[in-house]
Amino acid sequence: MATIEKVCVSLHDSVKEIRELTAKIAEIEGKKEMFSQTYFEKNLQPQLAALHLQLEKARTSAIGKATGLVDDAIAELERADELDGSQLTDDARLLGVGVKLTEKDLRAILDRNRDNATMTQLVQRYAEQHDINLGADRVFVGHLQDIQALKDLKGTIETYVPGWLGLPEADSMIAAAFGYAASEDGEGQNNGACTLYCV
């Protein structure tokens, strides 16, 4: 499941919980006129205060869970871009033998290690140290774009979602913002708008 899906399902669950708490609060507040002020303050006000506290915790938790999912995804991508000694190939020895390699040599090493982030980074560093231009198509960028998209997603969650959580249209606002709609069973569907955050 993509990060955006996990975030939307988590937010959907939180919206459901917040709606339930809000309904309980409205039910108790609706009884205010039925009882004397003394009875209400003694018997119902403590329940109301506890529900308001639960509601605030639910809102805080919703944002924490969603941003936590994003942080986990960012950490996973950052780990994927780290150098990993177990990924060294025989070509790594060529980079350290003391003979200056040519652009052609480095491109051949990159071709042989196309999906190896460690070797790609080592070749790029070698090229930089020896002033060899490998061209823009050979620059290791890793998951920088995906990480930036996730950081943008986290910013959106922190900035906008807290204000949406108590609204009746929270689910549709989240779906519109993130391009993913969670259903009542916790499953979801990409509604086709998910282009920016689907990592």
MARFI-979373 format. One line per 10 residues: for each residue x, y, z of N, C-alpha, C. Coordinates in pm, 1 decimal. Layout:
N
X Y Z X Y Z X Y Z  ...
END
This chain:
199
85.0 -117.1 0.0 0.0 0.0 0.0 89.8 123.7 0.0  62.3 214.4 -88.7 140.2 337.7 -97.8 117.7 423.8 26.2  212.6 508.4 53.8 204.4 595.5 171.0 76.0 676.4 172.0  39.1 731.8 57.9 -81.2 815.2 53.3 -204.4 734.8 91.2  -207.4 609.6 49.7 -320.4 523.7 85.3 -324.2 501.2 235.7  -207.8 471.9 293.8 -200.4 450.2 438.3 -245.1 574.7 514.3  -200.0 690.0 468.1 -235.7 816.6 532.1 -386.0 840.2 522.6  -442.9 820.0 404.6 -585.5 845.2 386.9 -671.6 748.3 467.1  -633.3 621.8 472.7 -708.0 524.8 552.7 -698.4 562.9 700.7  -579.4 601.6 745.0 -561.3 644.4 883.6 -647.3 766.5 914.8
-646.5 865.1 826.3 -726.9 985.8 847.8 -875.9 953.3 844.1  -915.1 864.0 754.5 -1055.7 822.6 747.8 -1099.3 761.4 881.1  -1017.1 673.5 935.6 -1048.5 612.2 1065.1 -1060.2 719.0 1174.0  -970.3 815.8 1169.4 -972.3 923.4 1268.3 -1096.3 1010.6 1252.9  -1134.4 1039.7 1129.7 -1254.0 1120.8 1105.0 -1376.9 1048.8 1160.8  -1381.7 919.1 1140.7 -1493.8 838.8 1192.0 -1500.1 849.6 1344.6  -1385.3 835.1 1411.1 -1380.5 846.6 1557.2 -1421.1 986.7 1602.5  -1373.0 1088.2 1533.4 -1404.0 1227.2 1568.8 -1552.8 1254.6 1551.3  -1610.4 1200.3 1445.4 -1754.9 1217.3 1424.2 -1835.4 1154.0 1538.0  -1793.6 1035.9 1580.5 -1863.4 967.2 1689.9 -1855.2 1048.6 1818.3
-1737.7 1101.5 1848.0 -1722.3 1184.2 1968.1 -1803.2 1312.5 1957.6  -1802.0 1374.0 1840.4 -1877.8 1498.1 1818.4 -2027.1 1472.4 1835.4  -2075.3 1358.6 1787.7 -2217.4 1323.7 1802.6 -2253.1 1304.7 1949.5  -2164.7 1241.1 2026.5 -2190.4 1221.8 2169.2 -2195.5 1356.8 2241.4  -2103.9 1445.0 2203.0 -2102.8 1579.5 2263.7 -2232.4 1652.7 2231.4  -2275.2 1646.8 2105.7 -2398.9 1714.0 2065.0 -2519.7 1655.5 2137.7  -2518.6 1525.1 2158.2 -2629.6 1459.5 2228.7 -2638.6 1510.7 2372.5  -2525.6 1518.7 2438.7 -2525.7 1566.7 2578.2 -2562.8 1714.5 2583.4  -2505.9 1793.7 2492.8 -2538.9 1936.6 2491.1 -2686.4 1958.6 2459.8  -2743.9 1869.4 2380.9 -2886.3 1878.2 2348.9 -2975.5 1851.4 2469.3
-2924.8 1785.3 2569.4 -3000.1 1755.3 2690.8 -2994.5 1869.0 2792.0  -2914.4 1968.2 2764.1 -2893.6 2077.6 2860.2 -3026.1 2142.7 2900.2  -3115.3 2163.2 2805.4 -3242.5 2230.6 2831.9 -3340.3 2140.6 2908.0  -3312.6 2010.4 2909.9 -3403.2 1915.0 2974.3 -3383.6 1908.9 3125.6  -3269.5 1956.9 3171.9 -3236.3 1944.4 3313.4 -3205.0 2080.6 3373.3  -3208.7 2083.9 3503.6 -3170.6 2207.6 3571.9 -3020.6 2229.8 3552.9  -2981.5 2352.0 3567.2 -2840.8 2384.7 3549.8 -2755.2 2312.0 3653.1  -2802.5 2298.5 3772.9 -2728.5 2230.0 3878.6 -2708.2 2083.3 3842.8  -2817.6 2018.5 3799.5 -2806.4 1877.1 3761.2 -2710.5 1861.7 3643.6  -2723.2 1948.6 3545.0 -2638.4 1940.5 3425.2 -2491.4 1956.1 3464.0
-2462.7 2057.5 3546.5 -2324.5 2082.8 3585.9 -2267.0 1968.5 3669.5  -2349.6 1907.3 3752.3 -2302.5 1800.8 3840.2 -2289.9 1666.2 3766.6  -2383.4 1635.3 3681.1 -2388.9 1502.0 3621.3 -2343.2 1495.2 3475.1  -2378.3 1594.8 3398.3 -2348.5 1586.9 3254.4 -2223.3 1665.4 3213.9  -2195.6 1772.5 3283.4 -2078.9 1854.6 3249.3 -1948.8 1774.5 3258.8  -1929.8 1689.5 3360.2 -1806.3 1608.6 3364.3 -1794.4 1514.7 3243.7  -1906.8 1456.8 3202.5 -1905.0 1371.3 3082.8 -1866.4 1452.3 2959.8  -1923.9 1571.0 2951.7 -1896.6 1660.5 2839.1 -1749.0 1701.0 2836.6  -1694.9 1733.8 2952.6 -1553.6 1771.6 2961.6 -1463.8 1655.6 2919.5  -1498.8 1534.8 2964.3 -1420.0 1416.3 2927.3 -1426.7 1391.2 2777.0
-1543.0 1409.3 2718.0 -1558.5 1389.9 2572.7 -1479.6 1494.7 2494.0  -1480.7 1618.6 2542.3 -1402.6 1723.7 2475.2 -1253.3 1692.2 2481.1  -1209.5 1639.0 2595.4 -1069.1 1599.1 2609.0 -1037.1 1484.9 2512.2  -1126.5 1386.6 2505.2 -1107.9 1275.6 2410.0 -1103.7 1327.1 2266.9  -1188.9 1422.5 2237.0 -1194.6 1478.5 2101.8 -1062.8 1547.4 2066.3  -1009.5 1624.0 2158.8 -882.0 1692.0 2133.6 -769.1 1591.4 2115.9  -770.2 1486.4 2198.8 -669.2 1381.5 2184.6 -682.9 1309.8 2051.0  -804.7 1285.7 2008.5 -828.2 1218.0 1880.0 -776.8 1302.3 1764.0  -798.5 1432.0 1770.7 -748.9 1521.3 1664.4 -595.8 1521.4 1660.2  -534.9 1533.4 1777.8 -388.9 1533.4 1786.2 -332.5 1399.6 1738.8
-396.6 1292.5 1781.3 -353.0 1158.5 1742.2 -365.5 1137.4 1591.5  -471.9 1189.3 1532.7 -493.5 1174.2 1387.8 -377.5 1234.0 1309.5  -337.3 1353.0 1347.7 -227.1 1419.3 1279.1 -96.9 1345.5 1307.1  -77.0 1303.9 1431.6 44.1 1230.3 1468.3 58.7 1099.6 1392.8  -51.5 1024.8 1381.3 -46.7 898.3 1307.1 -15.5 922.4 1159.8  -82.4 1018.7 1100.7 -63.3 1046.3 958.2 79.1 1093.4 929.6  128.3 1186.9 1009.9 264.5 1235.3 986.1 366.8 1128.1 1020.4  334.4 1041.8 1116.2 423.4 929.5 1148.9 439.7 834.4 1030.7  330.4 807.1 961.6 337.2 722.8 841.7 426.6 785.7 735.6  414.9 917.4 720.6 498.5 988.6 622.6 644.5 984.7 666.1
670.2 1008.4 794.0 807.9 1003.6 844.5 870.7 865.9 823.0  791.7 761.5 843.8 842.0 625.1 821.6 880.3 604.3 674.9  797.2 654.3 585.8 825.4 639.5 442.3 950.5 717.9 403.0  965.5 838.0 458.3 1085.2 918.3 430.2 1209.7 845.6 479.6  1203.8 792.7 600.9 1318.4 721.0 657.7 1354.6 599.7 571.7  1254.2 529.6 523.0 1279.0 412.5 438.4 1350.1 452.8 308.7  1306.8 561.7 247.7 1370.9 608.6 124.1 1512.6 658.4 150.6  1531.1 726.1 262.9 1665.5 773.4 296.9 1760.1 656.3 320.6  1710.8 551.7 385.4 1794.0 431.3 406.1 1830.1 367.0 272.5  1736.8 368.8 179.3 1763.0 308.1 48.0 1874.6 381.7 -26.3
1893.6 509.0 5.0 1996.5 588.7 -61.9 2130.8 586.8 10.5  2138.3 523.8 126.5 2263.5 518.8 201.2 2359.9 419.3 137.1  2488.2 446.5 154.9 2588.9 352.0 107.8 2576.7 222.5 186.6  2591.5 111.4 116.2 2576.8 -20.7 177.7 2691.4 -108.9 128.9  2783.1 -138.6 218.6 2900.2 -218.0 183.3 2868.2 -352.3 122.2  2754.0 -408.9 156.6 2717.4 -538.9 99.8 2681.6 -527.3 -48.5  2664.4 -404.6 -95.9 2629.7 -382.8 -237.2 2752.2 -356.3 -325.3  2870.9 -358.8 -264.9 2992.5 -337.2 -343.6 3012.7 -453.4 -441.0  3050.1 -419.2 -562.2 3079.5 -521.2 -662.6 3230.0 -518.2 -690.9  3274.9 -606.2 -777.8 3416.6 -608.1 -814.8 3460.0 -475.0 -874.8
3366.1 -402.5 -935.4 3398.1 -272.6 -994.3 3447.8 -171.9 -891.0  3413.1 -190.3 -764.8 3457.9 -98.4 -659.7 3609.5 -98.0 -648.8  3671.3 -212.2 -674.6 3818.1 -219.1 -668.7 3880.9 -130.4 -775.4  3816.4 -118.1 -890.8 3869.9 -33.2 -997.0 3880.2 112.9 -953.8  3787.5 154.1 -866.8 3785.3 293.5 -822.8 3899.9 325.2 -727.3  3960.8 223.4 -668.5 4064.8 248.0 -569.8 4202.9 197.6 -605.5  4225.3 155.1 -729.6 4356.7 99.3 -763.7 4462.9 204.7 -789.9  4425.3 329.5 -801.1 4523.9 435.1 -822.5 4541.6 475.1 -967.4  4479.4 406.0 -1057.6 4484.5 442.0 -1199.4 4363.3 531.2 -1227.4  4388.1 644.5 -1294.1 4277.4 734.7 -1323.2 4189.4 672.2 -1431.4
4062.3 658.0 -1397.2 3966.1 601.0 -1491.0 3912.4 710.8 -1581.7  3869.2 672.3 -1699.1 3814.8 768.0 -1795.5 3663.3 776.0 -1782.0  3606.2 872.6 -1850.8 3460.2 885.1 -1852.3 3397.2 757.1 -1906.3  3459.0 701.2 -2009.3 3409.1 577.5 -2068.7 3411.9 464.0 -1966.0  3520.1 454.7 -1890.6 3531.0 351.4 -1787.2 3418.8 366.9 -1683.2  3399.0 489.9 -1640.1 3298.1 515.6 -1537.0 3157.1 487.3 -1588.7  3131.0 523.1 -1713.8 2998.9 494.8 -1771.6 2975.2 344.0 -1780.2  3080.3 269.6 -1812.8 3067.1 123.5 -1820.3 3036.9 65.2 -1681.9  3102.7 118.3 -1579.3 3075.7 72.0 -1442.9 2930.3 103.8 -1405.2  2886.6 224.5 -1440.9 2747.9 261.8 -1411.5 2649.4 170.9 -1484.8
2678.6 139.5 -1608.7 2590.1 50.7 -1685.6 2579.5 -87.1 -1620.7  2691.4 -137.4 -1572.5 2691.7 -270.3 -1509.0 2621.2 -268.7 -1373.1  2613.5 -153.0 -1312.0 2557.8 -140.8 -1176.9 2436.8 -46.7 -1174.5  2359.3 -53.7 -1278.5 2247.3 39.2 -1300.4 2152.9 51.8 -1179.5  2120.9 -57.0 -1114.4 2024.8 -53.8 -1003.5 2092.0 -60.7 -866.4  2219.2 -26.3 -861.6 2295.4 -35.6 -737.5 2327.9 105.9 -689.3  2252.3 152.5 -590.4 2269.0 289.7 -541.1 2408.5 313.5 -483.6  2464.8 213.9 -416.7 2597.2 229.6 -356.6 2702.6 250.1 -465.0  2704.0 163.8 -564.0 2803.6 175.4 -670.2 2784.1 303.8 -751.1  2660.5 339.8 -774.4 2632.7 463.3 -848.7 2689.0 583.6 -774.0
2668.6 587.7 -642.7 2720.6 699.5 -564.3 2873.4 700.0 -561.2  2933.8 583.3 -550.0 3080.7 576.5 -548.8 3139.2 624.6 -680.4  3078.7 585.3 -789.9 3126.8 629.7 -921.6 3109.0 780.8 -934.5  2996.1 831.8 -889.3 2972.0 976.5 -897.3 3075.2 1052.8 -813.8  3104.3 1004.2 -695.9 3204.4 1070.8 -611.1 3343.1 1065.4 -675.6  3376.2 951.8 -734.2 3504.2 938.7 -804.0 3511.4 1042.0 -917.1  3404.3 1051.5 -992.4 3401.0 1145.9 -1104.2 3418.0 1289.5 -1055.2  3351.6 1324.6 -946.1 3363.2 1459.5 -890.8 3506.2 1488.0 -843.3  3567.7 1390.7 -777.7 3703.7 1407.5 -726.9 3805.4 1422.7 -839.2  3778.0 1364.3 -954.7 3871.7 1366.7 -1066.9 3824.7 1456.6 -1181.4
3728.4 1544.8 -1152.4 3676.4 1640.6 -1250.7 3634.4 1573.4 -1381.1  3560.2 1466.8 -1370.1 3508.0 1396.8 -1487.5 3358.1 1422.1 -1493.0  3312.5 1475.2 -1604.1 3171.3 1506.3 -1622.4 3101.9 1384.3 -1682.1  3012.2 1326.1 -1606.5 2938.6 1209.1 -1654.1 2807.4 1246.9 -1722.8  2772.0 1372.8 -1720.0 2647.8 1418.8 -1781.1 2532.6 1411.9 -1682.8  2432.8 1490.6 -1708.5 2318.2 1501.3 -1618.8 2241.0 1369.9 -1608.2  2244.9 1289.2 -1713.4 2171.4 1162.9 -1711.4 2235.5 1059.1 -1619.6  2356.4 1086.9 -1574.3 2427.7 990.5 -1488.9 2443.4 1039.8 -1345.6  2374.5 1145.1 -1308.5 2385.2 1199.3 -1173.6 2292.4 1120.4 -1080.9  2346.3 1077.7 -968.9 2266.2 1005.3 -870.9 2180.6 1104.0 -793.4
2050.7 1090.0 -805.0 1959.8 1173.6 -726.3 1883.6 1090.7 -624.5  1894.7 959.4 -636.8 1828.0 873.0 -540.9 1679.1 898.9 -536.5  1629.5 912.6 -417.2 1486.2 932.6 -396.0 1454.2 1076.4 -356.0  1538.2 1170.2 -397.4 1519.4 1309.2 -355.4 1381.2 1362.8 -389.2  1332.9 1334.5 -510.3 1201.1 1386.6 -549.9 1089.7 1322.6 -467.7  1100.2 1193.1 -445.6 998.9 1125.0 -364.7 1001.0 1175.4 -220.9  1120.3 1195.6 -168.1 1133.2 1246.5 -30.8 1074.2 1386.3 -20.9  1100.4 1470.5 -120.3 1044.3 1606.2 -118.9 892.2 1601.9 -128.5  839.1 1512.4 -211.8 693.4 1499.2 -222.4 633.5 1456.5 -88.4  701.6 1366.7 -18.6 653.4 1323.3 112.8 661.9 1436.5 215.5
767.5 1515.1 208.4 778.2 1630.2 300.0 666.9 1730.5 271.3  633.6 1748.8 144.6 522.1 1837.0 108.4 389.9 1781.2 160.8  373.6 1648.7 149.1 254.4 1583.4 202.0 242.9 1606.5 352.3  353.3 1589.6 422.9 353.2 1610.4 567.6 314.7 1755.1 600.3  368.9 1849.1 524.6 333.7 1989.7 545.4 185.8 2015.9 523.6  129.5 1952.9 422.1 -13.8 1967.0 395.2 -95.5 1909.3 510.3  -54.1 1794.0 557.8 -125.7 1730.9 669.7 -121.4 1823.0 791.6  -4.1 1874.4 823.3 11.1 1958.5 942.9 -59.9 2092.4 929.1  -64.4 2145.8 807.4 -121.0 2278.3 786.1 -273.2 2277.6 770.5  -324.0 2186.2 690.0 -465.5 2191.6 654.0 -555.4 2091.0 725.6
-507.5 1969.8 743.2 -594.3 1863.8 794.3 -651.6 1893.4 933.0  -576.6 1954.6 1026.4 -637.6 1981.7 1157.6 -768.1 2061.8 1147.3  -773.8 2154.1 1056.0 -895.3 2233.9 1038.0 -1008.2 2157.9 971.1  -975.4 2052.6 901.0 -1077.7 1974.9 830.8 -1140.9 1868.4 918.3  -1069.3 1819.9 1018.8 -1110.6 1699.8 1091.2 -1249.6 1706.4 1152.0  -1293.2 1820.1 1198.1 -1424.6 1829.5 1260.1 -1536.9 1862.8 1164.0  -1504.2 1886.4 1040.3 -1606.4 1926.8 944.3 -1683.5 1806.7 890.7  -1810.3 1823.8 858.6 -1889.2 1713.8 802.9 -1832.2 1660.7 670.5  -1768.0 1747.9 596.0 -1714.2 1708.0 464.9 -1564.8 1670.6 471.3  -1516.2 1634.6 590.5 -1373.6 1603.5 608.6 -1325.0 1495.8 512.3
-1401.4 1386.4 499.3 -1358.6 1277.6 410.5 -1343.4 1324.7 266.3  -1439.9 1402.2 218.9 -1432.8 1447.1 79.4 -1320.3 1549.1 60.2  -1291.6 1628.4 162.0 -1181.4 1724.7 151.9 -1047.2 1651.5 146.6  -1033.4 1548.4 229.8 -910.3 1468.7 230.3 -894.8 1397.1 96.7  -1004.7 1339.9 48.3 -1001.1 1270.5 -80.8 -962.9 1365.7 -193.0  -1018.1 1485.7 -191.5 -987.6 1582.5 -296.2 -842.3 1629.7 -287.2  -795.2 1650.0 -165.9 -658.7 1700.3 -147.9 -554.2 1596.6 -184.8  -580.4 1471.2 -149.1 -479.5 1367.4 -166.6 -509.8 1269.3 -278.8  -627.3 1282.5 -339.5 -659.7 1197.2 -452.7 -687.7 1053.6 -415.2  -731.8 1033.4 -293.4 -755.3 897.5 -249.1 -871.9 899.5 -152.0
-969.8 813.6 -173.0 -1087.1 810.8 -87.2 -1093.8 677.8 -13.8  -1102.1 683.2 116.6 -1117.3 561.9 196.6 -1265.3 532.4 211.7  -1302.1 405.6 205.1 -1441.4 365.6 219.9 -1468.5 325.5 364.7  -1591.7 294.3 394.4 -1629.5 259.3 531.5 -1555.0 136.8 584.0  -1516.6 44.5 496.0 -1448.1 -76.3 541.6 -1298.5 -55.4 561.0  -1253.3 70.2 544.2 -1112.1 100.2 564.6 -1028.7 80.4 439.7  -1090.1 23.2 337.3 -1019.4 10.0 210.0 -1036.5 141.7 135.8  -967.3 154.0 27.2 -981.1 279.7 -43.5 -962.7 264.4 -190.9  -982.6 376.8 -257.8 -965.8 379.0 -401.5 -894.3 506.4 -440.7  -799.3 491.1 -531.0 -736.6 608.5 -589.0 -839.0 665.9 -684.8
-875.7 791.9 -664.9 -979.4 849.3 -749.2 -922.6 912.3 -876.0  -796.2 883.3 -906.7 -737.4 931.8 -1030.5 -665.1 1064.1 -1014.3  -689.0 1134.0 -907.3 -624.7 1263.5 -887.8 -490.6 1249.4 -817.8  -459.8 1129.6 -774.6 -338.4 1106.6 -696.9 -216.5 1107.0 -788.6  -158.2 1224.2 -803.8 -39.3 1232.8 -888.0 80.2 1285.0 -811.0  58.1 1375.3 -719.0 170.8 1436.9 -648.5 224.3 1349.2 -536.4  135.8 1286.3 -460.5 179.2 1219.6 -340.0 181.6 1068.1 -347.2  161.6 1009.7 -461.4 154.3 863.2 -470.6 294.1 801.7 -474.1  358.9 799.4 -359.6 490.1 735.3 -347.5 486.6 632.2 -238.6
END
